[in-house]
């Protein structure tokens, strides 16, 4: 049972790495500064570090590895929110949806879109 769970977790890490790479690519296409560095081999990643500047000194960082998953959101260099595990993945999903919506609407920036969705 534990070996199966370990394999499932490795699969989750791989899926998240691919998703983070795609999200960084999309954000760069929208004109945002975004990076995603993978740890390990491109075909067998062990983790990734994703950082995006959403404007107005609003930065998000998502880290995923075989050791854990975390989300950190900061503004003006001060940490606002830190989430781990499933909550971090849910926040990443929320932001991805908001950014996708802002890309297809007339909203002026990702920062504005995120502020509006949090209310």
Beta strands, then each sheet from edge to edge (+ up, - down):
strand 1: 33-41
strand 2: 44-53
strand 3: 58-65
strand 4: 68-75
strand 5: 78-84
sheet 1: 1+ 2- 3+ 4- 5+
end
